[in-house]
Amino acid sequence: MILLPANVGLSLWLITPFGAAGPVLASAMCIGLIQVVPSLVLVSLRKRAIRARLI
């Protein structure tokens, strides 16, 4: 739900300075910020919870 509007907005903003590479950079940035970072946080929290149960 958040990725599409963020990607479109960032793509439109980055077209001016980077041209055709702007949407590609926007997609990479949005995927990194909206999918990868939260997933890494979730994995870290789950690993911590598993370790707490084992101790």
C-alpha positions in Angstrom: 0.0 0.0 0.0 2.8 2.4 0.7 5.3 1.3 -1.9 3.4 2.4 -5.0 2.8 6.0 -4.0 6.3 6.4 -2.6 7.8 4.9 -5.7 5.7 7.1 -8.1 6.4 10.3 -6.1 10.1 9.6 -5.8 10.4 8.6 -9.4 8.8 11.9 -10.5 11.2 13.8 -8.3 14.3 12.0 -9.5 13.5 12.2 -13.2 14.7 15.8 -13.3 18.2 15.3 -11.9 18.9 11.8 -13.2 16.7 11.4 -16.3 15.7 7.9 -17.3 17.7 6.4 -14.4 15.6 8.3 -11.9 12.7 5.7 -11.7 15.3 2.9 -11.4 17.0 4.6 -8.5 13.6 5.4 -7.0 12.5 1.7 -7.2 15.8 0.6 -5.6 15.5 3.2 -2.8 11.8 2.4 -2.1 12.4 -1.4 -2.0 15.4 -0.9 0.4 13.5 1.5 2.7 10.0 0.0 2.7 10.7 -3.8 2.3 14.3 -4.7 3.3 14.8 -2.5 6.4 11.5 -3.5 8.1 12.2 -7.2 7.3 15.7 -7.0 8.9 14.1 -5.4 12.0 11.5 -8.2 12.2 14.1 -10.9 11.8 16.2 -9.4 14.5 13.3 -9.2 16.9 12.3 -12.8 16.2 15.8 -14.1 16.7 16.0 -12.2 20.0 12.7 -13.8 21.1 13.8 -17.3 20.2 17.1 -16.8 22.1 15.2 -15.6 25.1 13.0 -18.7 25.1 16.1 -21.0 24.9 17.8 -19.4 27.9 
